[in-house]
Amino acid sequence: MGALSDLLLGESPVGHGYNTETWTGPVLIDWVDKNFGVRFKKAQIYNIIKKLGFSYQKAKGFYPEADQEAQEDFKDSLKKTPGKPG
């Protein structure tokens, strides 16, 4: 289990060939399978993570290339759109 803690604390999935910066349940399942030949189910890997003292963190999408002004204009247009007649 120490290898998994060290991995989560000090390494990025990118360094192991994954196309993500975040260790997720499915990525960890794949990593453990490749490195130890043990295949866990998603619930099992989350239980292991919890036993190691880690908690589940839900990521929030952030897109630096997004046009903030266009997003605000879009939100304003939604507010002005009448809802369904009820």
C-alpha positions in Angstrom: 0.0 0.0 0.0 3.0 2.3 0.5 3.7 2.3 -3.2 0.2 3.6 -3.9 0.5 6.4 -1.3 3.8 7.5 -2.7 2.3 7.4 -6.2 -0.7 9.6 -5.3 1.4 12.1 -3.4 4.4 12.4 -5.6 3.7 11.4 -9.2 1.5 12.4 -12.0 -0.4 10.0 -14.2 1.1 11.7 -17.2 4.5 10.3 -16.1 3.0 6.8 -16.4 1.6 7.3 -19.9 -1.9 8.4 -19.0 -3.5 11.4 -20.7 -4.6 13.1 -17.5 -3.1 15.0 -14.6 -5.5 13.5 -12.1 -5.4 10.1 -10.4 -8.9 8.8 -10.8 -10.4 5.4 -9.8 -10.2 3.9 -13.3 -6.7 5.2 -13.8 -5.5 3.7 -10.5 -7.3 0.4 -11.3 -5.3 0.3 -14.6 -2.0 1.3 -12.9 -2.4 -1.3 -10.2 -3.3 -4.0 -12.8 -0.2 -3.1 -14.9 2.2 -2.9 -12.0 1.0 -5.7 -9.7 -1.3 -7.9 -11.9 -4.2 -7.3 -9.5 -7.5 -6.0 -10.9 -9.7 -4.1 -8.5 -13.3 -2.9 -9.0 -14.0 0.8 -8.7 -15.6 0.5 -5.2 -12.6 -1.5 -4.0 -10.1 1.1 -5.2 -12.0 3.9 -3.5 -12.1 2.0 -0.3 -8.3 1.5 -0.5 -7.8 5.2 -1.2 -9.9 6.0 1.9 -8.0 3.6 4.1 -4.8 5.3 3.0 -6.1 8.6 4.3 -7.0 10.2 1.0 -10.4 11.6 0.1 -12.4 11.8 -3.1 -12.1 15.2 -4.7 -14.5 16.1 -7.6 -12.7 18.2 -10.2 -14.3 21.3 -11.6 -13.7 21.9 -15.3 -11.7 25.1 -16.0 -10.9 26.1 -19.6 -8.4 28.9 -19.7 -9.0 29.4 -23.4 -12.7 30.1 -22.9 -14.0 33.5 -23.7 -15.4 34.8 -20.4 -17.4 37.7 -22.0 -19.1 35.3 -24.4 -20.0 33.0 -21.5 -21.5 35.9 -19.6 -23.5 37.1 -22.7 -24.8 33.5 -23.1 -25.9 33.3 -19.5 -27.6 36.7 -19.8 -29.5 35.5 -22.9 -30.7 32.4 -21.0 -32.1 34.6 -18.3 -34.1 36.6 -20.8 -35.5 33.5 -22.5 -39.1 32.9 -21.4 -39.8 29.5 -19.9 -42.4 27.0 -20.9 -45.9 28.2 -20.4 -47.3 26.5 -17.4 
